[in-house]
Amino acid sequence: MAVLRSPQFGAILFRASELVGQQGQDAFEQLGIPLDARKISIVLALHRHGPLSSSELADRIGHSRQLIEARLKPVVADGFLVSRIDPQDSRKRVYDFADSAKPVVADVLATMADFEIVYDEIWAELGVDLEQALKAFETALKARTLTQRLLARFPHHNPEEPE
């Protein structure tokens, strides 16, 4: 029987994600960037693609629309982003940077470009490009779920298989 790891992989992955988020927030605070680091993906998506709806942001970032909308509310409320009716579809709202946010956006973009170099140094230190490995892992899980893999490897777990 395999040795059970504690904590499990999912807990380690979550903990590492939380650590990156907290250290990113600490860096932003230390650098005087007045933006919650958990909103960086939104900033990067809007910078790259221009005004987007919450659904489009969710698709580009890979989070649920509900999570994106929860993250949009405070940055719209504090005036960092503006929300307006989509000129192509009056049923939708699109989000974009407020004019007053553009200097902060420039700081975020410059800092994130520097963070990319820092990440590359960490990947070299580890001997694996963790971002690419996690993307490959995500692709593998989408192609074949953990449950499918478990049942293929250990059919006795399948309630539909006779014992």
N, C-alpha and C positions, 0 to 999 in steps of 0.2 A: 504494500500500500504506500502511496506517495505521502511524503511529509506535508502536512497542511501548513501553509504559510500564514503568518499573522504579523502585520495586517495583510489582507488580501490585495491583489494587484489593483483593483478598482479603488480601494481606500488610499493606496500609495499614490495613484494617479491623481485622485481628488486632492490629496494633501499637497502634492507638488504644484498643482494648478492654483490652489489657494495661496501657496508660498510665492509663486510668480506674481499673482495679482497683488498681494500685500507689499511685496518688495517693489513692484512697479509703482504702486501708490506712494510708498515711502519716497521713492526717487522723485516722483512728480512734486511731492510736497517740498522736498529738500531743494529742488530746482526752481520752486516758485511757480509751477504750472498749475493753474487753478482748474483742474479737470479731474474727475474721478477716473482713475486708470481703467476701470471696467468698461468705460465708454470708448476706449481707443479704437476698437473695431468699427464702431459707428463712424467715428471721425475719419478713419482710413477709407471706409467704403464711400462716404459722401465726397471725400476729396478725389477719389479715383473715378467715381461714376456720376458725380453731380447729384442734384436733388433726387431723392428716392422715397417711396412709400415705406411704411413699416413692413409690409409683406416683402417688398424688394430687398430691404435691408436684411430681413430674416433669411431670405434665400442666399444672399451674397455672403453673409457671415456664418450661416449654418446653425443659428439658434432659432428657438420658437418665436413666432410673431408676438406672443404674449410677453416673453422675456424682453424682446426688443422694445415693445411699447412701454413696459415698466421702466426701462432705462431711458427712453426718450422723454418721458414726462418731466423729470427734474431738470434736464438740460434745456427743455423748451421753457419751463417755468422760470429758470434763472436767466433766460435771454441768450444762452449760448447758441441754441438752434431756433429757427423759426419754422412754423408749420403753416402751409398754405394749401389752397385747393389746387389739385393737379390740373394744369391747363389742358391736358389731353383727356381727362376723365373727371368730371366735377364730383363724382361720388368718392373720389380718393383724396387723401391729403398727402403731400410730400414734405419732406424735411430737408432743410439746408442750413448752412451757417449764417448766423446773424453777422452783419458787417462788423460789429464790435468784437466778434469772436475770431476774426481772421488773424490777428497777431498771435493769439493763443494757438490756433491751428498750425501756424508756421512753426511755433516752438515745439508742438507735439510732433510734427512731421520730422523736424531736425533731430529731436531726441530719439524718436523711434528708428530713424536711419542709423543713429549711433548704437542703439540697442541691438540692431541686426548684427553689427560687428561683434558686440559682446556675446550674443548668442552663438555666432560662428566660433568664437574662442572657446565657449563652453563645450560645443559639439566636438571641437578638436581635443579638448581636455578629456572628454568622455570616450572619444574614439568612435562616436556614432552621431550622425546628424539626427538628433532626436525629433525634430520637426518632420523630416522626411519619413522617419520610422513610424511616427504616430499617424501620419497621413496614410501610409501603407497599411498600418494596423486597422485604421478606420475603414479603408477600402475593403480589406479582407473580411471584416465583420459585416459590412453591408452585403458582400457577395455571399457569405455563408455565416449565419448567426452562431453565437455560442451554443445555443440549444441544439441546432443542427449538428454542430461539431461534436457535442457531448453524446448525442444519441447515435451518431455514426461510429464513434469510438467505443462507446459503452451501451450497447443495445438493451441491456437489462434495465436501464432507466426509462425506456419507452413503455408507457402504460398500455400501448396497443400491441406490443409484441408478446407472444406467449412465452412463458418461462421455460 
